[in-house]
């Protein structure tokens, strides 16, 4: 059966919907993937909440350890102050001995500062007291001295606590405790001690898993100690976390030691150096002394189990998808092959080959489609061929009309017979060397043919004058570009040729007409016609000017580069001459003679004048 015949109903055909239905069954994989993503999201949310709760418990446990240590040391400081109060004033030796007995693995510094006397101080041999610790001790001592006697029992007193501080070369964590020394309602002085909390911090670090970063923040948002993090955190980097920003007192960084303990957890993005950002989970628990314990872990590490499970699920889904794809490929080939053939035929049809025909197919719908396609291609071929014939006729008529109009203009002056046709051929050759597009070449051809159409409106007495024109006559002659632009500018389809007609007498350095344009202000079409027009004027006899030899004309054209003519157009013209592409046009010109120019017939020195 031929491709264009009606398909026979006797042959078995597979309905297209059966093939499509088989393919659509594969869509069942979509719910599987969607379920996987949804489950993954829910599991991540659940794990994030559990991780944040775990971090809060970890931070709270560390905070409780720190708080318990501070409470215990505060009670001990009050008791030691009471012991100092039992020694009579002036017994410096006994006081110093008593203070020395206070030193142990925790208390590394003890001092009694009596009112009006020099302080008694004992300290561990290797202890180096930082300036910050000394200032804190002085501040708290003055605060108690200014306050005076406390009217509460010793059991109800609370020692002033400051810190934590990094003490010594090993940066051991320590706090200062200050308590009044009073007896019988009289303030005898101030007892102060420095207690290290390194053992508490080691216990806290051991209780926190390795991926989690543990950071102890002081009252002024300074980083006192940190564990599990490589980067050294500073107050500025700590406050990049929204948890720390909310915890820091508004309007400053100093925390109120009496503020109530708070706790919070959050998920946020943290930028470190030039990194694009890392998602983190953080928790913060503050203490009654104005400190805070901060725990943080990378979200990717915390969610690693869920991601691993999801990857396993996706691996199973990928295997199922691969099997489904294999089935789809086998099944799709049944209908893709004829469809590809139709696509290839359509491409050839779009390229203008209307002789192609679609082959028959075992699929009923594709067979009918191919048959109708062949009929359409045959009819389109006939129609396009008629259009092409009509277009050729119209184009031939258009070009013929243009040539006839150009020749009619040239016939008005026997000296310029064939001038417009030669200028057009020169212009097209130059345009080809300039790499113009086919569309631009078409408009250049028409514009150069009609570049002198405005001379229709010039009086024959001026146009055919066998001698040089007077200044008034030359002014009239100079109106022919504008006349031509007005004549053809009324036709919308001819607007692309107007720039070449109107401005082909402009000069590269200026001084031309009708507008005195210069350089790149002159349209390229006009620059090309100017070179072609000038060359033809040089190589043909005129009433006012004898023709040049071709060699002299080429040399004069080169001399006029950058002065009257555009340099890139002159260079393209010279390349065309060197390649011999101008020879055929030169053979059609009237006989040329070696020029003997009258200086009165030239304008601006060596510039050639063309009418």
C-alpha angles and dihedrals in degrees: 000000000000119000094244095050123099109269115256117245091211094074119083113253128187110226113239093230089064091058092045091048090054091052093046090057087071089065086080086085090068095070089050092055092043091050090050093052093045093049090047091053093049092047091050091051091049093048092047091054091047092047092050090049090050091049091050089053091048093048091045091051091052091046090051091051090051092044092049090051092050093047091050094047090046091055090046091051091053091049092048090050089054089051091052090050090061092065116088117247114265096031093116095160094054091044092052091047090050092050091049090054089058093063116100139133090303106033108058099163133037130175137176113202108192120201109265096359138089115275123254111226135182126177142169112278096241095043118121109191110214121223091247090059092048091050091048091052092049093048094050092044091054090046092057093043090052091047095050128196117004111228095210131091118267091251090061097047121108121209118229109251128199133175152351096230133179105240127194131353092302091056093236113190112245141164133206122230124193127188133171120254107216138156132186091357094307124117105229097178144289130295117209134179140176115223123190119221100190094122090053091051092048090052090049093051092050090054093056119077118246099252090056119088114220118201129178113210123201130219093272094049091260119146106245099175138352138187135188095026129101097198116079106238122217131187088264094052092042092055090059085081112084090219091061092042090056092045095051111090111260112256095023146011103256114109124213108244090213093055116122119257115263136187134195141160132206146168117232145152116257123198117209116191111304094347118124090232141284125227110235139183115218140179130190129195120181128206131223090256093063096260126124136209113214126192124187137175133178110259091226091059093045093049096041093109092054092046091049091050090047091051090053091050091047090049090057090045090049091054090050090046091051091053090047091050091051089052090047092051092051092045096041092053088068091068102019095066097061090039090054089050090052090048091052090048090049090053092052089046090052089051090057102262102132094168093081120109133194119242123234121267136207089228109089097217093046091049091054091045092052092049093051090043091056091050091049092049091051093050093044090051092054092046095047091048090054090048091050092051091049091047091051091050092048092046092047090049091048094048091043091051091049092048091047091051091048092048090048089056091048091047089064087070117038090201092062098045110145090007096123094048092049092047089051092051092047090048093051091051091050091047090053091054089049090055098241119177120254090253093052090046090055093053091043090055094052094041093051091048090054099035091116098039089116090069087079086081095048118101112253089230088066098033095051097035106138093209138054115297122246118241091259092048090048090053089054090048090052089063094070096090091054091044091053092047091053093047096053098025089077089067109078092203090058098051092105092064096050097084093058094046095045102045106031090108094055116111128227093234093039131252096105128116155298095011104004094241120173140193118349090353086082111083114247091238090058093045090056094047090048091060093044092046093048093048093050091047089053095049098047130066117254130183089249100035137038118224125263125229112257092250092051091046091052090049092049091049089054090048090054092055112119088011111062101350132052111260098223091051092049090050091051089048091052092049090052091050093048089051090052094242092131095055096086092053092044089056090063096054123098115266113289128215133198104274126245100187125202106224089219090066095059127083126213098003112293096001114125117235118220124184 
